Amino acid sequence: MAPDRHPDHDALRERWAAALRAARGASAPSPGTPAPDPAPYADNLLKRWSEPQRRYHTVEHLSAVLDHVDTLAAHAGDPDVVRLAAWFHDAVYLPERSTNEERSARLAERALPEAGVPPRRTAEVARLVRLTVTHDPADDDRDGQVLCDADLAVLAADAETYARYAAAVREEYAFVPDDAFRRGRADVLRQLLGLPRLFRTPHGAAAWEEPARRNLARELAELTGPAAPAG
């Protein structure tokens, strides 16, 4: 069954189909043999991205990450593989679980061969999805750098958009008591601020690093400053 209608869904289906066709490459079926229809795969993924437990990891987040991949595409070695990885990177998402990335990667490993993507590119998509556990790509991992920068680009948003992002993250973890959430979130923010760099692509480093650090520092101050609720 197709997911409920959403203003972004038709455009996203087209983006999925374009990336899938490009990733199939020379392994596409011979003339006279129909390639698997991209639409059911897009609908399955969009249904996942529309699940009710999501508040930040939604269709809007997927669309934003794809937009950021497009911005960074010139840095990627295989931008269409990165686009497919963006589709799968939070395809399985339960806030209370710590295995979401692994389960998302395994979903890609099952779905993409069936959809006509060759083994090497399927494996690369799964590797990129697993990389989002740490967001720590190697210096020579251009595709990993693009996906991780695209996923973290929200940290550099304007103050209003960042506030909505932080509020949506809190909603996803509504089952966590306030004091525990504040402590855990503050630890995450300190870890991010302690990294020598948040973004690895040239564009990310130039355009997103400073505003992201300002946003993270402001949220940390709000969580831990004198005006913060007592834990």
Residue, then its C-alpha position, 0 to 999 in steps of 0.5 A: m500500500a502506498p503511504d498517505r499523500h504528502p506534498d513531497h512524496d511525488a517529487l521524492r519518488e522521482r528522485w528515488a527512481a533517478a538515483l536507482r536507475a543511475a546506480r543500476g548502471a551497466s547491470a540494468p536488464s538487457p533490452g526486452t527484459p523489464a527492470p524492476d519498477p522503482a515505485p514499490y521500493a519508493d513507496n515502502l521507504l516513504k511509508r517507513w519514513s512516515e511512521p508515527q513515532r518519528r518527529y525529526h527523522t521524517v520525510e522532511h529530514l529525508s528530503a533535506v538530506l537529499d538536498h544537501v547531498d545534491t549541494l555536495a555532489a561534486h565532492a562525491g565519488d559516486p553521488d547516486v550511491v550516496r543518494l540511495a544511502a540517504w534513503f536508507h540511512d534512517a529507514v529503520y528508526l525506533p528511538e528506543r533502539s540502538t540497532n537502527e543503522e545496522r537494521s537499515a543497512r540490512l534492509a538496503e542489502r536485501a532491497l537493492p539487489e532485488a531492485g537491480v543494483p549491482p553487488r558492489r554498489t549495494a555493499e557501498v550503500a550499506r557501508l555508508v548507512r553503517l557509517t552514520v553510527t559514528h559520522d566519522p568518515a576517513d580522510d579519503d572517504r569522499d562518499g562517506q564525507v558527503l553523506c555524513d555532512a548532509d546528515l549533520a547539516v541541520l546543525a548549521a541551520d538558522a536559529e529557528t530551524y535549529a530550535r524546531y530540530a531540537a524540539a523534534v528530537r525531544e519529542e522522539y525521546a518523550f519516553v525519557p524523563d526530563d532530567a535524564f534527557r537533559r543529561g544525555r543530550a548535554d553529553v551528546l552536545r559536548q561530544l560534538l563540540g569536542l570534535p576537531r571538526l564536524f564537517r569534512t567536505p570543503h563546502g561543509a567546513a566553510a559554510w556549516e562548521e561555525p554556525a553549527r558550533r554556535n547552535l550546539a553551544r547555545e543549546l548546551a547553555e540552555l540545557t545546563g545554564p542557571a535558567a535550566p530546570a533543576g535535574 
